[in-house]
Amino acid sequence: MHGFRGSCLHAIVALALLLGAASAQERPPAAPAQLLSLAEARAIIDGAIAYAKANNMRMGVAVVDVGGDVISGDRMDEGSSRNVRFAEAKAFASAMYRQTTEVLGALYKTRPDRYFGIMNMYGNKVYLVGGGVPIALDGKLVGAVGVAGLPEGEDEKAGRAGIANWEKMRASLRK
């Protein structure tokens, strides 16, 4: 009987250790740190909107984090609501591929296999026309901005104006 009790005790201890280890693994890992704050996203949006206003244009704009999740988005007065959706899809594509959507859209001609691979992979989450720009800090991706609704070539200029506004804001905080 002593051998049986000893075996049972060992089995119970082993099971307790196993359950303890399993419960420790059940906790999900922490989410990655958000590298762009809401205030920074708003500075990017404000800069892009200022560009559009200065040129008497209306648009939608969105800023996403490195995972492509929206931090903030807006449409200008008298701008189309669908432009915010387009802007989100441009920003998402730009963040996922660390490239402008202008360059990604050109894959249609130079690398159709890659272009259609992206379209099949992400479907309506990407919009591969100019206006999505990755945002980097010290050479590392921190998010992306997307702009939609402006004449050809102007979406990316507005996005870059937004990034310039963000860089100016960051520089003023360091002083």
N, C-alpha and C positions, 0 to 999 in steps of 0.2 A: 504494500500500500504506500510506503514511504516514497518509492520511485514514481508512483502514479501522481501523488500530490506534488512532488517536485517538478514533474513534467508539466502538470497543469499550471503551476506557478510560473514556470518559464514561458509557457504559451501566453498567459495573461500579461506578463511583463512585455513580451514581444508585441502583442496586439496593441497594448497601450502606447508603446513607442511608435508603432506604425501609424496609429490613429493620430497621435500628436504631430508627426511629420506631415501626414496628409492634410490636417487642418491648417498647418502653417503654409502649405502650398495652395490652399484654396483661396487665400486672399489675393485679389488681383494686384498686379504690379502697379506702381504709381504711374499716373499719366505724365508724359514729358512736359517740361516747363514750357509755358507759353512765352515765346520770345518777343512778341509784339503785344504791347498793352492796348487796351481800348483807346486810351488817350493818344497813343502813337498812330493807331489805325485812323482815328478821327483827324489827326494832323495830315495824314496822307489824303484822306477824302477831301478835307478842306482845301488842300493845295490843288487837287484835280478839279474841284468845283470852281475855284478861283480862276484857273486856266480857261475853263469853258465859259464862265461869265465874261471874262475879258475879251473873248472872241465871239460873244453873243450866240452861244450854242447851248443845247440842253443834252443831258446824258444821265446814265446810271453808272454807279461806281461801287466796287466792293473790295474789301481787303480780307485775305484769308491767312491762316497760320501755315506752318510748314506741312501740316497734314491735310491742307485744303479745306479746313473747316472755317466758316465765315466768322470773322471777328466783328465786322460792321459793314453795312451797305446802305446806300442812299440813292434816291433819284432826285433830280432837281425839279423845282416847280416847272410845270408844263412839260416835263420829260415823261417818256413812256415807261410804265411799270415793267414791261418785259425787258427793258434795258438793264435793270438790276439783275435779273436772272442771267442774261447774257454775260454781264460783267462778272458774276459769280463763277460762271463756267469758264471764262477766260482766266480768271485768277486761279482757279483750281488747276487747270491744265498747266499754267505757268509754274505753280508751286510743285506739282507732281514731276514735271520734267525739267525744272530749273532752267527754263528757256522762255524767250518771248513767244507769244502765240503767233506772231508774224513768222518766225522761223519754223515753228511747228506746222503752221498752215502750208508752208512751202514744201513740206514733205510730200504733199499730194503729187507734186511734179517730180521730185528727186528720189523719193523713197516711198512709193505708194504702199509697199508692204508694211512699212512702219506706220504711216498715216492711218491706214485702215485697221492696223493692229490697235492703235490708240483708240480709234473710234469704236471698235468692237469691245475693247476692254472697258471703256468708261461710258459709252453711249451718250446720253443727254447730260452727263456731268461735265463734259468738255465742249468748248466752242473754239475751234482752231482757226480763228481769223485775228488779225492784229488788234492789240488792245490789252493783252495780258503781259505783265512785266514782273519778273521775280524781284524780290527785295532782299538785299544782302547786307550784312553787317560784319565787317572784318573778314570778308571773303566767305562767310557762311550764310546759307539761306535762312531767313527768318520769317518769310511769308511771300505773298505776292499781291499785286493790285490788278484789278481788271476794270476796264472802262468800256462802255458800249453806248452807241447812239450818235456818235460824232461822224463827220465825213471821213473818208478813207485817209489813214495816216494820222488823224488827229487823236484817236483813242489812245494810242501809245504815248503821244506827246503829253496828253493830259495825265496819264498814269505816271510818267516821268516827272512832271511838274509836282505831282503829289509826293513822290519820293523825295524830290528836292526840298519840299516844304518840311518833310519829316526830318531830313538830315539837318536842316537849319534849326529846327526845334531841338534836336539832340545836341547840336553844337552850343546853343544858348544855355542848355542845362549844365554843360560841363564848365562854363565860365564861373 
